[in-house]
Amino acid sequence: MKNYPIAKSRRIRSTPYTSRIEKQGVTAYTVYNHMLLPAAFGSIEDSCNHLKKEVQVWDVAAERQVEIFGEDAAKLVQLMTCRDLSKSKIGRCYYCPIIDDNGNLVNDPVILKLAEDRWWISIADSDVIFFAKGLASGNKFNVQIFEPNVDIIAIQGPKSFSLMEKVFGKKINELKFFGFDYFDFRGVKHLIARSGWSKQGGFEVYVENTQSGLDLYDHFFEIGGEFNLKPGCPNLIERIESGLLSYGNDFDNNDNPFECGFDKYVNLDSEISFLGKEKLKKIKKDGIKRKLMGVLIDTNKINLTKSLKLKDDKGNIIGDLRSACYSPHFKKVIGIAMINEPYCRASVTGLLEIEGNSLAVKVCDLPFI
């Protein structure tokens, strides 16, 4: 399929780091939260291999924040998510599926508790700010809701710990997973969390001071040679191998958290109130009729731009293929698919018809690695 450039406009914002990554050789963008998100720096396979062994700095400013501040902030945040946050702590991040009144997924953000009355919702690709404003207005909550000036830099890969220690000192490596604290860089405090959209380990710097963030970005590359530092971005191969789900690709507002394997984040037995709670109780009681699963596809090449139907040998539809890529580790295409009952079991086989070819498919559990 031919690739076409993205026409930049006010509707698709660049980031503070865009000019830098373009000089560093970004070769593809996607659009995420109405912003440019780097999608490739040359070969995705080479970048995946480098990410697993070394360290990369990512421009993920498109991972926007929705700030909720005020007397009723905790009430609103809890109303939006099925995860019980009643015992949440300041200085911690929480993976929190956001649910609508039908029990379906609106987003799957990481929520940071900055104070009892101040929260950041670090969103995936959907307009959560309007959802939050509607709920606040309808419930007459005393809150302020806005998008703060925060542009995230992610430092990912096994050598990220050494690189970050060189910049911020040994204390940075005392952070526990999904913990955050403030660290100084040349007189400016930055909120840094031990988190990121890879399974290779790393950190995310929530940059509020744009100039200091640019200086920090440049500093990483000035000193990163000994760690074989390179620019990078969320890697399709690594995230599918690791079972990291993508809102808008693997699931969307037509899917519920039980179908997506988020059961442990759904707290139906606690006394908390959240949108769609009764619907989710019924879904759990009745049981799900489909589930996100991994699939192994007998080919070494695929170009997936939309969901494709998976069938059994009799032509019955067994599910939808939603994301896929070639994995050098498995030496075949792997993917994430919504598989229907009674087929959502490991080792079930099927077929994928694509571009005139019939490819063998095997269902498996997530994550692949």
C-alpha positions, 0 to 999 in steps of 0.5 A: 500500500502506498504511504501518504504524508500527513498534512500538518495543521492546527487540528494536528499539533506538532510537539515541542520535540518535533523539530528534533526528531525530524533531524534525528530521522523519524520516518513515519508519524501517526496521529494520537490525541490530535497530535503527531506521534512518531511511529518509526525511525527506519526499520521497526524490526531494528528498532525493536531489537535495539529497544530490547537491548539498549535505551531509547528516548521517545517523544510521546507528548501526544500522551495528553493529560486531563487535569481534574482539580477541586473539591470533588476531584476524587469523586469525579475520577472515581465515577469515571473508572471501574477501579477502586481508588478509595485507598489510592496514594499520592505519588502513585500511578494507577492503570484505570479503565474508564467506563461509560453508562453501558459498561463499555470502554471509553479509554484506558489511561494511567491516572496520577494522584498528585494530591487529594484534590488534584489528579492527572489522567494520562490518556490513550487516544480519545477525547476524555476531557469532554467525557469528564466535563459532561459528567462534572456538569451533570453531577454539579461537581465542584471541579476544574477540568483542563489540559495542562501544558505537559509534554512527556519524554519517555526513556525506555529500554534496559539501559534506561536506568543507567542513563537516568542515574547519570542525569538524576542520581541514584535516587531515581532508581529507588522509584518503584514501578508506577511510582513518581516523584520530582527530580531536579534538572538544572534548577527545574523540577520535573515529575518523573514516573517509572512507567512507559509503553513498553515492557523493557523498563524505563521512565516517563518525564512529565515536562511542564517547563518546555524549555527545560524539557528541550534542554533535557532532551538534548542533554540525554543525547549529549551524554548517551553515547556510552549507552548506545542511546537512540531516538525511538517511539512506541514499537508495534512489534514489542508492544504486540509481543508484550500484550500491551493493548492499544485503545482504538486498535485492539479495543474501543467503545464497543468493547467491555473490560471483561472482554479485554482481560481487565477483570482485575481492574473491575471492582464490583464488590466494593461500595464505590460508585462508578458509571456502568457498574450495574451493567458490568455486574450483569455482564459478569453474571451472564458471562462474556461471549468473546475475548481478546486473544493472541493469534499466530498467523502462518505468514511472514508479511502482513499489511493491516489497516482495518479489522479482518474476519477470522473463520474456521474451516467451515466458513464460520466467523470466529473473530476479528483480527485487530492488530498484527505485525511480523515478529522476528522472535516467532518468525511469523506474523502475530496479532491481537484478535477479538475471538468469539465463543466457543473459539477463544481457547488456546490452540484453536485454529482458523483461517484468514483470507487476505489479498487472495491468500488463505492463511492458517491461524492459531489462537493463543494466550496473551502476552506472547512474551 
